[in-house]
């Protein structure tokens, strides 16, 4: 989500790849500011299939817990979600 928000900020400010290449700095953040309410609204309406997703197969009663975590932080969040989601099933 962080990358998506920064890309939106860059696009809304007219930052192009040539601007980024000319001013390359790995710690640089576009100077655009988004209102917190707008970001929260956009994130609350986002749909990320495969992110903390539960799929139930009615004919077998099998429940699949899906998550595409790929960083230490997202794996930690996934473990917390999975522990919470399965706590009532134990």
PyMOL Python script that loads the backbone (N, CA, C, O; Angstrom):
from pymol import cmd

cmd.read_pdbstr("""\
ATOM      1  N   UNK A   1       0.824  -1.188   0.000  1.00  0.00           N
ATOM      2  CA  UNK A   1       0.000   0.000   0.000  1.00  0.00           C
ATOM      3  C   UNK A   1       0.870   1.255   0.000  1.00  0.00           C
ATOM      4  O   UNK A   1       0.537   2.246  -0.651  1.00  0.00           O
ATOM      5  N   UNK A   2       1.974   1.213   0.722  1.00  0.00           N
ATOM      6  CA  UNK A   2       2.856   2.365   0.800  1.00  0.00           C
ATOM      7  C   UNK A   2       3.396   2.737  -0.575  1.00  0.00           C
ATOM      8  O   UNK A   2       3.416   3.913  -0.937  1.00  0.00           O
ATOM      9  N   UNK A   3       3.831   1.747  -1.337  1.00  0.00           N
ATOM     10  CA  UNK A   3       4.346   2.009  -2.676  1.00  0.00           C
ATOM     11  C   UNK A   3       3.252   2.595  -3.559  1.00  0.00           C
ATOM     12  O   UNK A   3       3.497   3.552  -4.293  1.00  0.00           O
ATOM     13  N   UNK A   4       2.052   2.035  -3.495  1.00  0.00           N
ATOM     14  CA  UNK A   4       0.947   2.538  -4.310  1.00  0.00           C
ATOM     15  C   UNK A   4       0.634   3.993  -3.978  1.00  0.00           C
ATOM     16  O   UNK A   4       0.407   4.800  -4.880  1.00  0.00           O
ATOM     17  N   UNK A   5       0.620   4.335  -2.690  1.00  0.00           N
ATOM     18  CA  UNK A   5       0.347   5.718  -2.297  1.00  0.00           C
ATOM     19  C   UNK A   5       1.435   6.667  -2.789  1.00  0.00           C
ATOM     20  O   UNK A   5       1.131   7.764  -3.256  1.00  0.00           O
ATOM     21  N   UNK A   6       2.691   6.260  -2.692  1.00  0.00           N
ATOM     22  CA  UNK A   6       3.777   7.111  -3.176  1.00  0.00           C
ATOM     23  C   UNK A   6       3.741   7.268  -4.693  1.00  0.00           C
ATOM     24  O   UNK A   6       4.050   8.341  -5.212  1.00  0.00           O
ATOM     25  N   UNK A   7       3.370   6.219  -5.399  1.00  0.00           N
ATOM     26  CA  UNK A   7       3.238   6.328  -6.858  1.00  0.00           C
ATOM     27  C   UNK A   7       2.120   7.292  -7.233  1.00  0.00           C
ATOM     28  O   UNK A   7       2.270   8.095  -8.154  1.00  0.00           O
ATOM     29  N   UNK A   8       0.997   7.213  -6.520  1.00  0.00           N
ATOM     30  CA  UNK A   8      -0.110   8.139  -6.784  1.00  0.00           C
ATOM     31  C   UNK A   8       0.315   9.573  -6.512  1.00  0.00           C
ATOM     32  O   UNK A   8      -0.021  10.478  -7.276  1.00  0.00           O
ATOM     33  N   UNK A   9       1.046   9.783  -5.437  1.00  0.00           N
ATOM     34  CA  UNK A   9       1.537  11.124  -5.126  1.00  0.00           C
ATOM     35  C   UNK A   9       2.463  11.628  -6.220  1.00  0.00           C
ATOM     36  O   UNK A   9       2.372  12.784  -6.634  1.00  0.00           O
ATOM     37  N   UNK A  10       3.347  10.768  -6.686  1.00  0.00           N
ATOM     38  CA  UNK A  10       4.288  11.158  -7.732  1.00  0.00           C
ATOM     39  C   UNK A  10       3.559  11.512  -9.020  1.00  0.00           C
ATOM     40  O   UNK A  10       3.884  12.507  -9.667  1.00  0.00           O
ATOM     41  N   UNK A  11       2.584  10.708  -9.390  1.00  0.00           N
ATOM     42  CA  UNK A  11       1.828  10.957 -10.620  1.00  0.00           C
ATOM     43  C   UNK A  11       1.035  12.248 -10.500  1.00  0.00           C
ATOM     44  O   UNK A  11       0.993  13.043 -11.439  1.00  0.00           O
ATOM     45  N   UNK A  12       0.403  12.463  -9.342  1.00  0.00           N
ATOM     46  CA  UNK A  12      -0.399  13.676  -9.180  1.00  0.00           C
ATOM     47  C   UNK A  12       0.462  14.933  -9.198  1.00  0.00           C
ATOM     48  O   UNK A  12      -0.042  16.017  -9.490  1.00  0.00           O
ATOM     49  N   UNK A  13       1.733  14.810  -8.894  1.00  0.00           N
ATOM     50  CA  UNK A  13       2.650  15.953  -8.927  1.00  0.00           C
ATOM     51  C   UNK A  13       3.391  16.073 -10.247  1.00  0.00           C
ATOM     52  O   UNK A  13       4.237  16.953 -10.405  1.00  0.00           O
ATOM     53  N   UNK A  14       3.087  15.209 -11.187  1.00  0.00           N
ATOM     54  CA  UNK A  14       3.734  15.285 -12.488  1.00  0.00           C
ATOM     55  C   UNK A  14       5.168  14.791 -12.479  1.00  0.00           C
ATOM     56  O   UNK A  14       5.956  15.150 -13.354  1.00  0.00           O
ATOM     57  N   UNK A  15       5.512  13.969 -11.497  1.00  0.00           N
ATOM     58  CA  UNK A  15       6.865  13.424 -11.454  1.00  0.00           C
ATOM     59  C   UNK A  15       6.951  12.306 -12.479  1.00  0.00           C
ATOM     60  O   UNK A  15       6.110  11.408 -12.503  1.00  0.00           O
ATOM     61  N   UNK A  16       7.958  12.366 -13.314  1.00  0.00           N
ATOM     62  CA  UNK A  16       8.149  11.354 -14.346  1.00  0.00           C
ATOM     63  C   UNK A  16       9.402  10.553 -14.040  1.00  0.00           C
ATOM     64  O   UNK A  16      10.179  10.902 -13.151  1.00  0.00           O
ATOM     65  N   UNK A  17       9.587   9.476 -14.787  1.00  0.00           N
ATOM     66  CA  UNK A  17      10.787   8.672 -14.573  1.00  0.00           C
ATOM     67  C   UNK A  17      12.047   9.470 -14.877  1.00  0.00           C
ATOM     68  O   UNK A  17      13.083   9.238 -14.254  1.00  0.00           O
ATOM     69  N   UNK A  18      11.981  10.405 -15.824  1.00  0.00           N
ATOM     70  CA  UNK A  18      13.163  11.215 -16.108  1.00  0.00           C
ATOM     71  C   UNK A  18      13.478  12.138 -14.934  1.00  0.00           C
ATOM     72  O   UNK A  18      14.649  12.386 -14.644  1.00  0.00           O
ATOM     73  N   UNK A  19      12.444  12.654 -14.249  1.00  0.00           N
ATOM     74  CA  UNK A  19      12.680  13.476 -13.054  1.00  0.00           C
ATOM     75  C   UNK A  19      13.314  12.637 -11.955  1.00  0.00           C
ATOM     76  O   UNK A  19      14.239  13.085 -11.278  1.00  0.00           O
ATOM     77  N   UNK A  20      12.820  11.433 -11.783  1.00  0.00           N
ATOM     78  CA  UNK A  20      13.328  10.567 -10.726  1.00  0.00           C
ATOM     79  C   UNK A  20      14.760  10.178 -11.010  1.00  0.00           C
ATOM     80  O   UNK A  20      15.604  10.194 -10.114  1.00  0.00           O
ATOM     81  N   UNK A  21      15.044   9.822 -12.281  1.00  0.00           N
ATOM     82  CA  UNK A  21      16.406   9.436 -12.648  1.00  0.00           C
ATOM     83  C   UNK A  21      17.378  10.595 -12.482  1.00  0.00           C
ATOM     84  O   UNK A  21      18.521  10.388 -12.073  1.00  0.00           O
ATOM     85  N   UNK A  22      16.945  11.806 -12.791  1.00  0.00           N
ATOM     86  CA  UNK A  22      17.814  12.973 -12.691  1.00  0.00           C
ATOM     87  C   UNK A  22      18.099  13.323 -11.240  1.00  0.00           C
ATOM     88  O   UNK A  22      19.170  13.837 -10.918  1.00  0.00           O
ATOM     89  N   UNK A  23      17.139  13.046 -10.363  1.00  0.00           N
ATOM     90  CA  UNK A  23      17.287  13.376  -8.946  1.00  0.00           C
ATOM     91  C   UNK A  23      17.255  12.114  -8.101  1.00  0.00           C
ATOM     92  O   UNK A  23      16.568  12.056  -7.081  1.00  0.00           O
ATOM     93  N   UNK A  24      17.990  11.118  -8.525  1.00  0.00           N
ATOM     94  CA  UNK A  24      17.934   9.826  -7.851  1.00  0.00           C
ATOM     95  C   UNK A  24      18.449   9.917  -6.419  1.00  0.00           C
ATOM     96  O   UNK A  24      19.578  10.337  -6.166  1.00  0.00           O
ATOM     97  N   UNK A  25      17.585   9.509  -5.490  1.00  0.00           N
ATOM     98  CA  UNK A  25      17.933   9.474  -4.077  1.00  0.00           C
ATOM     99  C   UNK A  25      17.017   8.435  -3.450  1.00  0.00           C
ATOM    100  O   UNK A  25      15.799   8.617  -3.430  1.00  0.00           O
ATOM    101  N   UNK A  26      17.589   7.342  -2.934  1.00  0.00           N
ATOM    102  CA  UNK A  26      16.764   6.246  -2.434  1.00  0.00           C
ATOM    103  C   UNK A  26      15.884   6.652  -1.259  1.00  0.00           C
ATOM    104  O   UNK A  26      14.902   5.970  -0.963  1.00  0.00           O
ATOM    105  N   UNK A  27      16.217   7.753  -0.582  1.00  0.00           N
ATOM    106  CA  UNK A  27      15.411   8.201   0.550  1.00  0.00           C
ATOM    107  C   UNK A  27      14.436   9.306   0.175  1.00  0.00           C
ATOM    108  O   UNK A  27      13.722   9.819   1.036  1.00  0.00           O
ATOM    109  N   UNK A  28      14.398   9.675  -1.094  1.00  0.00           N
ATOM    110  CA  UNK A  28      13.536  10.783  -1.513  1.00  0.00           C
ATOM    111  C   UNK A  28      12.071  10.363  -1.488  1.00  0.00           C
ATOM    112  O   UNK A  28      11.719   9.235  -1.833  1.00  0.00           O
ATOM    113  N   UNK A  29      11.242  11.294  -1.077  1.00  0.00           N
ATOM    114  CA  UNK A  29       9.791  11.104  -1.080  1.00  0.00           C
ATOM    115  C   UNK A  29       9.200  12.269  -1.843  1.00  0.00           C
ATOM    116  O   UNK A  29       9.599  13.412  -1.622  1.00  0.00           O
ATOM    117  N   UNK A  30       8.252  12.008  -2.741  1.00  0.00           N
ATOM    118  CA  UNK A  30       7.629  13.122  -3.457  1.00  0.00           C
ATOM    119  C   UNK A  30       7.084  14.151  -2.466  1.00  0.00           C
ATOM    120  O   UNK A  30       6.646  13.796  -1.371  1.00  0.00           O
ATOM    121  N   UNK A  31       7.113  15.430  -2.858  1.00  0.00           N
ATOM    122  CA  UNK A  31       6.690  16.504  -1.963  1.00  0.00           C
ATOM    123  C   UNK A  31       5.184  16.648  -1.855  1.00  0.00           C
ATOM    124  O   UNK A  31       4.705  17.532  -1.145  1.00  0.00           O
ATOM    125  N   UNK A  32       4.435  15.815  -2.528  1.00  0.00           N
ATOM    126  CA  UNK A  32       2.977  15.910  -2.487  1.00  0.00           C
ATOM    127  C   UNK A  32       2.471  15.522  -1.105  1.00  0.00           C
ATOM    128  O   UNK A  32       3.060  14.681  -0.427  1.00  0.00           O
ATOM    129  N   UNK A  33       1.377  16.143  -0.701  1.00  0.00           N
ATOM    130  CA  UNK A  33       0.739  15.734   0.550  1.00  0.00           C
ATOM    131  C   UNK A  33      -0.680  15.279   0.237  1.00  0.00           C
ATOM    132  O   UNK A  33      -1.403  15.948  -0.501  1.00  0.00           O
ATOM    133  N   UNK A  34      -1.062  14.184   0.777  1.00  0.00           N
ATOM    134  CA  UNK A  34      -2.424  13.671   0.648  1.00  0.00           C
ATOM    135  C   UNK A  34      -3.091  13.872   1.991  1.00  0.00           C
ATOM    136  O   UNK A  34      -2.446  13.739   3.030  1.00  0.00           O
ATOM    137  N   UNK A  35      -4.351  14.184   1.983  1.00  0.00           N
ATOM    138  CA  UNK A  35      -5.069  14.303   3.239  1.00  0.00           C
ATOM    139  C   UNK A  35      -5.241  12.909   3.833  1.00  0.00           C
ATOM    140  O   UNK A  35      -5.563  11.959   3.120  1.00  0.00           O
ATOM    141  N   UNK A  36      -5.029  12.795   5.120  1.00  0.00           N
ATOM    142  CA  UNK A  36      -5.142  11.496   5.781  1.00  0.00           C
ATOM    143  C   UNK A  36      -6.493  10.846   5.516  1.00  0.00           C
ATOM    144  O   UNK A  36      -6.573   9.631   5.336  1.00  0.00           O
ATOM    145  N   UNK A  37      -7.532  11.630   5.492  1.00  0.00           N
ATOM    146  CA  UNK A  37      -8.875  11.079   5.269  1.00  0.00           C
ATOM    147  C   UNK A  37      -8.975  10.455   3.888  1.00  0.00           C
ATOM    148  O   UNK A  37      -9.574   9.392   3.730  1.00  0.00           O
ATOM    149  N   UNK A  38      -8.399  11.099   2.895  1.00  0.00           N
ATOM    150  CA  UNK A  38      -8.445  10.562   1.531  1.00  0.00           C
ATOM    151  C   UNK A  38      -7.689   9.243   1.454  1.00  0.00           C
ATOM    152  O   UNK A  38      -8.153   8.305   0.805  1.00  0.00           O
ATOM    153  N   UNK A  39      -6.525   9.156   2.109  1.00  0.00           N
ATOM    154  CA  UNK A  39      -5.748   7.918   2.084  1.00  0.00           C
ATOM    155  C   UNK A  39      -6.496   6.802   2.805  1.00  0.00           C
ATOM    156  O   UNK A  39      -6.565   5.677   2.309  1.00  0.00           O
ATOM    157  N   UNK A  40      -7.053   7.107   3.965  1.00  0.00           N
ATOM    158  CA  UNK A  40      -7.785   6.090   4.700  1.00  0.00           C
ATOM    159  C   UNK A  40      -9.002   5.598   3.930  1.00  0.00           C
ATOM    160  O   UNK A  40      -9.304   4.405   3.927  1.00  0.00           O
ATOM    161  N   UNK A  41      -9.695   6.517   3.283  1.00  0.00           N
ATOM    162  CA  UNK A  41     -10.860   6.126   2.488  1.00  0.00           C
ATOM    163  C   UNK A  41     -10.448   5.229   1.329  1.00  0.00           C
ATOM    164  O   UNK A  41     -11.082   4.207   1.069  1.00  0.00           O
ATOM    165  N   UNK A  42      -9.393   5.613   0.640  1.00  0.00           N
ATOM    166  CA  UNK A  42      -8.928   4.811  -0.497  1.00  0.00           C
ATOM    167  C   UNK A  42      -8.497   3.420  -0.040  1.00  0.00           C
ATOM    168  O   UNK A  42      -8.836   2.424  -0.680  1.00  0.00           O
ATOM    169  N   UNK A  43      -7.758   3.345   1.054  1.00  0.00           N
ATOM    170  CA  UNK A  43      -7.312   2.050   1.552  1.00  0.00           C
ATOM    171  C   UNK A  43      -8.478   1.206   2.057  1.00  0.00           C
ATOM    172  O   UNK A  43      -8.474  -0.014   1.897  1.00  0.00           O
ATOM    173  N   UNK A  44      -9.474   1.845   2.663  1.00  0.00           N
ATOM    174  CA  UNK A  44     -10.615   1.082   3.179  1.00  0.00           C
ATOM    175  C   UNK A  44     -11.449   0.496   2.043  1.00  0.00           C
ATOM    176  O   UNK A  44     -12.140  -0.505   2.236  1.00  0.00           O
ATOM    177  N   UNK A  45     -11.392   1.106   0.873  1.00  0.00           N
ATOM    178  CA  UNK A  45     -12.150   0.616  -0.273  1.00  0.00           C
ATOM    179  C   UNK A  45     -11.336  -0.322  -1.160  1.00  0.00           C
ATOM    180  O   UNK A  45     -11.866  -0.900  -2.108  1.00  0.00           O
ATOM    181  N   UNK A  46     -10.051  -0.470  -0.851  1.00  0.00           N
ATOM    182  CA  UNK A  46      -9.190  -1.329  -1.671  1.00  0.00           C
ATOM    183  C   UNK A  46      -9.518  -2.794  -1.446  1.00  0.00           C
ATOM    184  O   UNK A  46      -9.893  -3.200  -0.346  1.00  0.00           O
ATOM    185  N   UNK A  47      -9.372  -3.568  -2.487  1.00  0.00           N
ATOM    186  CA  UNK A  47      -9.577  -5.005  -2.395  1.00  0.00           C
ATOM    187  C   UNK A  47      -8.308  -5.693  -2.871  1.00  0.00           C
ATOM    188  O   UNK A  47      -7.869  -5.490  -4.003  1.00  0.00           O
ATOM    189  N   UNK A  48      -7.721  -6.505  -2.005  1.00  0.00           N
ATOM    190  CA  UNK A  48      -6.492  -7.211  -2.343  1.00  0.00           C
ATOM    191  C   UNK A  48      -6.703  -8.696  -2.179  1.00  0.00           C
ATOM    192  O   UNK A  48      -6.361  -9.253  -1.136  1.00  0.00           O
ATOM    193  N   UNK A  49      -7.264  -9.361  -3.190  1.00  0.00           N
ATOM    194  CA  UNK A  49      -7.435 -10.811  -3.083  1.00  0.00           C
ATOM    195  C   UNK A  49      -6.087 -11.476  -2.778  1.00  0.00           C
ATOM    196  O   UNK A  49      -5.055 -11.096  -3.331  1.00  0.00           O
ATOM    197  N   UNK A  50      -6.118 -12.462  -1.900  1.00  0.00           N
ATOM    198  CA  UNK A  50      -4.891 -13.142  -1.521  1.00  0.00           C
ATOM    199  C   UNK A  50      -4.197 -12.486  -0.350  1.00  0.00           C
ATOM    200  O   UNK A  50      -3.115 -12.912   0.052  1.00  0.00           O
ATOM    201  N   UNK A  51      -4.803 -11.462   0.197  1.00  0.00           N
ATOM    202  CA  UNK A  51      -4.243 -10.767   1.370  1.00  0.00           C
ATOM    203  C   UNK A  51      -5.210 -10.993   2.516  1.00  0.00           C
ATOM    204  O   UNK A  51      -6.297 -10.415   2.540  1.00  0.00           O
ATOM    205  N   UNK A  52      -4.815 -11.838   3.474  1.00  0.00           N
ATOM    206  CA  UNK A  52      -5.678 -12.206   4.611  1.00  0.00           C
ATOM    207  C   UNK A  52      -7.048 -12.658   4.102  1.00  0.00           C
ATOM    208  O   UNK A  52      -8.087 -12.202   4.579  1.00  0.00           O
ATOM    209  N   UNK A  53      -7.024 -13.546   3.143  1.00  0.00           N
ATOM    210  CA  UNK A  53      -8.257 -14.011   2.507  1.00  0.00           C
ATOM    211  C   UNK A  53      -8.614 -15.412   2.995  1.00  0.00           C
ATOM    212  O   UNK A  53      -7.760 -16.293   3.089  1.00  0.00           O
ATOM    213  N   UNK A  54      -9.876 -15.590   3.298  1.00  0.00           N
ATOM    214  CA  UNK A  54     -10.382 -16.891   3.722  1.00  0.00           C
ATOM    215  C   UNK A  54     -11.368 -17.384   2.678  1.00  0.00           C
ATOM    216  O   UNK A  54     -12.291 -16.669   2.288  1.00  0.00           O
ATOM    217  N   UNK A  55     -11.162 -18.607   2.234  1.00  0.00           N
ATOM    218  CA  UNK A  55     -12.069 -19.225   1.263  1.00  0.00           C
ATOM    219  C   UNK A  55     -12.574 -20.526   1.868  1.00  0.00           C
ATOM    220  O   UNK A  55     -11.788 -21.363   2.311  1.00  0.00           O
ATOM    221  N   UNK A  56     -13.888 -20.687   1.884  1.00  0.00           N
ATOM    222  CA  UNK A  56     -14.471 -21.907   2.410  1.00  0.00           C
ATOM    223  C   UNK A  56     -15.053 -22.729   1.276  1.00  0.00           C
ATOM    224  O   UNK A  56     -15.750 -22.210   0.404  1.00  0.00           O
ATOM    225  N   UNK A  57     -14.760 -24.006   1.304  1.00  0.00           N
ATOM    226  CA  UNK A  57     -15.280 -24.931   0.310  1.00  0.00           C
ATOM    227  C   UNK A  57     -16.457 -25.673   0.945  1.00  0.00           C
ATOM    228  O   UNK A  57     -16.262 -26.594   1.737  1.00  0.00           O
ATOM    229  N   UNK A  58     -17.690 -25.262   0.589  1.00  0.00           N
ATOM    230  CA  UNK A  58     -18.877 -25.783   1.276  1.00  0.00           C
ATOM    231  C   UNK A  58     -19.046 -27.303   1.195  1.00  0.00           C
ATOM    232  O   UNK A  58     -19.481 -27.919   2.168  1.00  0.00           O
ATOM    233  N   UNK A  59     -18.718 -27.908   0.079  1.00  0.00           N
ATOM    234  CA  UNK A  59     -18.976 -29.341  -0.070  1.00  0.00           C
ATOM    235  C   UNK A  59     -18.071 -30.206   0.803  1.00  0.00           C
ATOM    236  O   UNK A  59     -18.453 -31.323   1.154  1.00  0.00           O
ATOM    237  N   UNK A  60     -16.875 -29.717   1.165  1.00  0.00           N
ATOM    238  CA  UNK A  60     -15.975 -30.511   2.011  1.00  0.00           C
ATOM    239  C   UNK A  60     -15.793 -29.916   3.399  1.00  0.00           C
ATOM    240  O   UNK A  60     -15.266 -30.573   4.297  1.00  0.00           O
ATOM    241  N   UNK A  61     -16.229 -28.673   3.576  1.00  0.00           N
ATOM    242  CA  UNK A  61     -16.028 -28.007   4.850  1.00  0.00           C
ATOM    243  C   UNK A  61     -14.603 -27.525   5.063  1.00  0.00           C
ATOM    244  O   UNK A  61     -14.242 -27.108   6.164  1.00  0.00           O
ATOM    245  N   UNK A  62     -13.801 -27.580   4.024  1.00  0.00           N
ATOM    246  CA  UNK A  62     -12.413 -27.148   4.111  1.00  0.00           C
ATOM    247  C   UNK A  62     -12.322 -25.629   4.058  1.00  0.00           C
ATOM    248  O   UNK A  62     -13.003 -24.985   3.260  1.00  0.00           O
ATOM    249  N   UNK A  63     -11.481 -25.064   4.908  1.00  0.00           N
ATOM    250  CA  UNK A  63     -11.240 -23.626   4.904  1.00  0.00           C
ATOM    251  C   UNK A  63      -9.802 -23.380   4.492  1.00  0.00           C
ATOM    252  O   UNK A  63      -8.876 -23.959   5.058  1.00  0.00           O
ATOM    253  N   UNK A  64      -9.621 -22.520   3.507  1.00  0.00           N
ATOM    254  CA  UNK A  64      -8.296 -22.143   3.046  1.00  0.00           C
ATOM    255  C   UNK A  64      -7.988 -20.735   3.544  1.00  0.00           C
ATOM    256  O   UNK A  64      -8.817 -19.834   3.417  1.00  0.00           O
ATOM    257  N   UNK A  65      -6.810 -20.547   4.103  1.00  0.00           N
ATOM    258  CA  UNK A  65      -6.351 -19.248   4.572  1.00  0.00           C
ATOM    259  C   UNK A  65      -5.221 -18.818   3.648  1.00  0.00           C
ATOM    260  O   UNK A  65      -4.163 -19.446   3.613  1.00  0.00           O
ATOM    261  N   UNK A  66      -5.452 -17.738   2.898  1.00  0.00           N
ATOM    262  CA  UNK A  66      -4.500 -17.304   1.883  1.00  0.00           C
ATOM    263  C   UNK A  66      -3.895 -15.955   2.227  1.00  0.00           C
ATOM    264  O   UNK A  66      -4.586 -15.044   2.683  1.00  0.00           O
ATOM    265  N   UNK A  67      -2.598 -15.842   2.002  1.00  0.00           N
ATOM    266  CA  UNK A  67      -1.938 -14.562   2.149  1.00  0.00           C
ATOM    267  C   UNK A  67      -0.642 -14.600   1.358  1.00  0.00           C
ATOM    268  O   UNK A  67       0.112 -15.570   1.422  1.00  0.00           O
ATOM    269  N   UNK A  68      -0.396 -13.541   0.617  1.00  0.00           N
ATOM    270  CA  UNK A  68       0.813 -13.446  -0.214  1.00  0.00           C
ATOM    271  C   UNK A  68       1.927 -12.683   0.466  1.00  0.00           C
ATOM    272  O   UNK A  68       2.664 -11.950  -0.193  1.00  0.00           O
ATOM    273  N   UNK A  69       2.066 -12.839   1.771  1.00  0.00           N
ATOM    274  CA  UNK A  69       3.101 -12.111   2.514  1.00  0.00           C
ATOM    275  C   UNK A  69       4.480 -12.413   1.937  1.00  0.00           C
ATOM    276  O   UNK A  69       4.792 -13.553   1.592  1.00  0.00           O
ATOM    277  N   UNK A  70       5.305 -11.357   1.839  1.00  0.00           N
ATOM    278  CA  UNK A  70       6.635 -11.545   1.273  1.00  0.00           C
ATOM    279  C   UNK A  70       7.712 -10.706   1.974  1.00  0.00           C
ATOM    280  O   UNK A  70       8.845 -10.630   1.499  1.00  0.00           O
ATOM    281  N   UNK A  71       7.368 -10.089   3.081  1.00  0.00           N
ATOM    282  CA  UNK A  71       8.363  -9.367   3.873  1.00  0.00           C
ATOM    283  C   UNK A  71       8.219  -9.823   5.324  1.00  0.00           C
ATOM    284  O   UNK A  71       7.219 -10.437   5.695  1.00  0.00           O
ATOM    285  N   UNK A  72       9.221  -9.517   6.133  1.00  0.00           N
ATOM    286  CA  UNK A  72       9.155  -9.891   7.540  1.00  0.00           C
ATOM    287  C   UNK A  72       7.931  -9.259   8.201  1.00  0.00           C
ATOM    288  O   UNK A  72       7.228  -9.910   8.975  1.00  0.00           O
ATOM    289  N   UNK A  73       7.681  -7.984   7.889  1.00  0.00           N
ATOM    290  CA  UNK A  73       6.541  -7.294   8.491  1.00  0.00           C
ATOM    291  C   UNK A  73       5.216  -7.922   8.052  1.00  0.00           C
ATOM    292  O   UNK A  73       4.319  -8.116   8.873  1.00  0.00           O
ATOM    293  N   UNK A  74       5.093  -8.236   6.771  1.00  0.00           N
ATOM    294  CA  UNK A  74       3.827  -8.810   6.310  1.00  0.00           C
ATOM    295  C   UNK A  74       3.653 -10.243   6.815  1.00  0.00           C
ATOM    296  O   UNK A  74       2.527 -10.676   7.060  1.00  0.00           O
ATOM    297  N   UNK A  75       4.748 -10.978   6.972  1.00  0.00           N
ATOM    298  CA  UNK A  75       4.646 -12.324   7.551  1.00  0.00           C
ATOM    299  C   UNK A  75       4.192 -12.256   9.006  1.00  0.00           C
ATOM    300  O   UNK A  75       3.388 -13.077   9.448  1.00  0.00           O
ATOM    301  N   UNK A  76       4.704 -11.282   9.746  1.00  0.00           N
ATOM    302  CA  UNK A  76       4.284 -11.094  11.134  1.00  0.00           C
ATOM    303  C   UNK A  76       2.796 -10.780  11.200  1.00  0.00           C
ATOM    304  O   UNK A  76       2.072 -11.349  12.018  1.00  0.00           O
ATOM    305  N   UNK A  77       2.340  -9.873  10.337  1.00  0.00           N
ATOM    306  CA  UNK A  77       0.913  -9.521  10.299  1.00  0.00           C
ATOM    307  C   UNK A  77       0.076 -10.735   9.904  1.00  0.00           C
ATOM    308  O   UNK A  77      -1.011 -10.937  10.445  1.00  0.00           O
ATOM    309  N   UNK A  78       0.566 -11.535   8.976  1.00  0.00           N
ATOM    310  CA  UNK A  78      -0.163 -12.729   8.536  1.00  0.00           C
ATOM    311  C   UNK A  78      -0.283 -13.740   9.670  1.00  0.00           C
ATOM    312  O   UNK A  78      -1.344 -14.334   9.860  1.00  0.00           O
ATOM    313  N   UNK A  79       0.784 -13.938  10.414  1.00  0.00           N
ATOM    314  CA  UNK A  79       0.734 -14.871  11.539  1.00  0.00           C
ATOM    315  C   UNK A  79      -0.273 -14.417  12.591  1.00  0.00           C
ATOM    316  O   UNK A  79      -1.001 -15.234  13.154  1.00  0.00           O
ATOM    317  N   UNK A  80      -0.311 -13.121  12.852  1.00  0.00           N
ATOM    318  CA  UNK A  80      -1.287 -12.591  13.812  1.00  0.00           C
ATOM    319  C   UNK A  80      -2.713 -12.790  13.305  1.00  0.00           C
ATOM    320  O   UNK A  80      -3.598 -13.204  14.054  1.00  0.00           O
ATOM    321  N   UNK A  81      -2.925 -12.489  12.015  1.00  0.00           N
ATOM    322  CA  UNK A  81      -4.252 -12.675  11.420  1.00  0.00           C
ATOM    323  C   UNK A  81      -4.665 -14.145  11.484  1.00  0.00           C
ATOM    324  O   UNK A  81      -5.791 -14.457  11.872  1.00  0.00           O
ATOM    325  N   UNK A  82      -3.759 -15.045  11.104  1.00  0.00           N
ATOM    326  CA  UNK A  82      -4.074 -16.462  11.080  1.00  0.00           C
ATOM    327  C   UNK A  82      -4.387 -16.982  12.488  1.00  0.00           C
ATOM    328  O   UNK A  82      -5.328 -17.756  12.665  1.00  0.00           O
ATOM    329  N   UNK A  83      -3.613 -16.564  13.475  1.00  0.00           N
ATOM    330  CA  UNK A  83      -3.865 -16.990  14.854  1.00  0.00           C
ATOM    331  C   UNK A  83      -5.244 -16.510  15.316  1.00  0.00           C
ATOM    332  O   UNK A  83      -5.980 -17.257  15.961  1.00  0.00           O
ATOM    333  N   UNK A  84      -5.586 -15.282  14.989  1.00  0.00           N
ATOM    334  CA  UNK A  84      -6.889 -14.754  15.367  1.00  0.00           C
ATOM    335  C   UNK A  84      -8.013 -15.476  14.595  1.00  0.00           C
ATOM    336  O   UNK A  84      -9.032 -15.848  15.178  1.00  0.00           O
ATOM    337  N   UNK A  85      -7.819 -15.666  13.304  1.00  0.00           N
ATOM    338  CA  UNK A  85      -8.864 -16.266  12.455  1.00  0.00           C
ATOM    339  C   UNK A  85      -9.124 -17.724  12.830  1.00  0.00           C
ATOM    340  O   UNK A  85     -10.232 -18.223  12.633  1.00  0.00           O
ATOM    341  N   UNK A  86      -8.126 -18.403  13.361  1.00  0.00           N
ATOM    342  CA  UNK A  86      -8.301 -19.822  13.683  1.00  0.00           C
ATOM    343  C   UNK A  86      -8.529 -20.070  15.172  1.00  0.00           C
ATOM    344  O   UNK A  86      -8.740 -21.215  15.574  1.00  0.00           O
ATOM    345  N   UNK A  87      -8.492 -19.034  15.992  1.00  0.00           N
ATOM    346  CA  UNK A  87      -8.615 -19.228  17.441  1.00  0.00           C
ATOM    347  C   UNK A  87      -9.962 -19.845  17.831  1.00  0.00           C
ATOM    348  O   UNK A  87     -10.031 -20.609  18.793  1.00  0.00           O
ATOM    349  N   UNK A  88     -11.015 -19.529  17.110  1.00  0.00           N
ATOM    350  CA  UNK A  88     -12.338 -20.082  17.447  1.00  0.00           C
ATOM    351  C   UNK A  88     -12.527 -21.493  16.881  1.00  0.00           C
ATOM    352  O   UNK A  88     -13.483 -22.181  17.239  1.00  0.00           O
ATOM    353  N   UNK A  89     -11.636 -21.918  16.016  1.00  0.00           N
ATOM    354  CA  UNK A  89     -11.757 -23.233  15.379  1.00  0.00           C
ATOM    355  C   UNK A  89     -11.035 -24.315  16.164  1.00  0.00           C
ATOM    356  O   UNK A  89     -11.122 -25.490  15.807  1.00  0.00           O
ATOM    357  N   UNK A  90     -10.317 -23.943  17.235  1.00  0.00           N
ATOM    358  CA  UNK A  90      -9.514 -24.919  17.988  1.00  0.00           C
ATOM    359  C   UNK A  90     -10.329 -25.621  19.024  1.00  0.00           C
ATOM    360  O   UNK A  90      -9.810 -26.473  19.746  1.00  0.00           O
TER     361      UNK A  90
END
""", "prot")
cmd.dss("prot")
cmd.show_as("cartoon", "prot")
cmd.util.cbc("prot")
cmd.orient("prot")
